[in-house]
Amino acid sequence: MKKNKIDVVEGSAFINKDKTITVTDKSGKESENLKAKFTIIATGARARTLGGLKFDETKIMSSTGAMIAKEVPKKMTIVGSGAIGCEFAYFYNAFGTEVTIIEMLPTILPIEDKDISDVVAREFKKAGIKLLTETKTESVEIKGNKVITKVSGKNTEELESDVVLIAIGVQGNVENIGLEELGIVVEKSSIKVDKDYKTNVEGIYAIGDVNGPPWLAHVASSEGINCVEKIKGMHVPDIDYNTIPGCTYCQPQVASVGFTEKKAIEEGYEINVGKFPFSASGKSRAMGETVGMIKVIFDKKYDELLGAHIVGVEATELITEFVLAKSLEATHEQILKTVHAHPTLSEANMEAVGVAYGEAINI
């Protein structure tokens, strides 16, 4: 911040009707109103709670509480199996916590391709993580030193644990910053913006988690840069939200871009699908990391890469090749004929593409 000569004013900000900004510091002292031609709101998001439940961050936790807990609980119940739920399930299980995940949908990591989710589910079960899918959380109640979670559906029971982590998503931090007074449109706890991140009020912009999904750090960073460059009048392309990589940092790692196989079929595509297991990769075998696969989905008609899905070693690193390929509208042949170094994990990307077209040599 210092290197780039950025002035930092610490405190709670409120945007006034005249678009000036009042900042109140910890002591309650208000700054002189700050004036700017352009204001970018980047207040982020916070964990969404379940019904009227409140986070105390000791017994009923958000991801924040789970990150800063002072003790490792013996038993933890996690409500929700998206990226956050699965990351913390892996994390606490690795420390010896008995973990149970509750998920309303049929699979954990429900936005991922089912083949990928199935691998994670299998590895979680091997690690001793209990998975309750197609199960609804009815209530969460603290009783003495324990938390009782009542569930229904495929599994109907009462779960007793030391802590409960609520991991059912996030909501934008839109309260108490002056949006109502300015008349800025908010929908479902997110500030509504156009493709240039403009709100409906001239000179006011919003980037990152506060303007809605996808709620990812790399998206927020890209939106911030894109927004400022457009404010400066630079000619920059809009962010392509169809080529955003999604990453889950559990073990095995998960990374994906584009359509799942199910989604591609629902959209009416005829597809070619290629799957290459890490067990067939020389580098994976040498590393002793053979769990998982790479799966690619191509449109038969135009040879367009519709989606790529990875579960296993360094998935979050390997996905970038497919993100770039999708951005450049690369054909399967361009990916397959690009020489990949041997022995590397990235060879598996090439091999999966070969499998999709019956051109694989090493499997």
Secondary structure, 3 states (H helix, E strand, C coil): CCCCCCCCCCCEEEECCCCCEEEECCCCCECCCECCCCEEECCCEEECCCCCCCCCCCCEECHHHHHHCCCCCCEEEEECCCHHHHHHHHHHHHCCCEEEEECCCCCCCCCCCHHHHHHHHHHHHHCCCEEECCEEEEEEEEECCEEEEEEEECCCEEEEECEEEECCCEEECCCCCCHHHHCCCEECCEECCCCCCECCCCCEEECHHHHCCCCCHHHHHHHHHHHHHHHCCCCCCCCCHHHCCEEECCCCCEEEEECCHHHHHHCCCCEEEEEEEHHHCHHHHHHCCCCEEEEEEEECCCCCEEEEEEEECCHHHHHHHHHHHHHCCCCHHHHHCCCCCCCCCCHHHHHHHHHHCCCCCCC
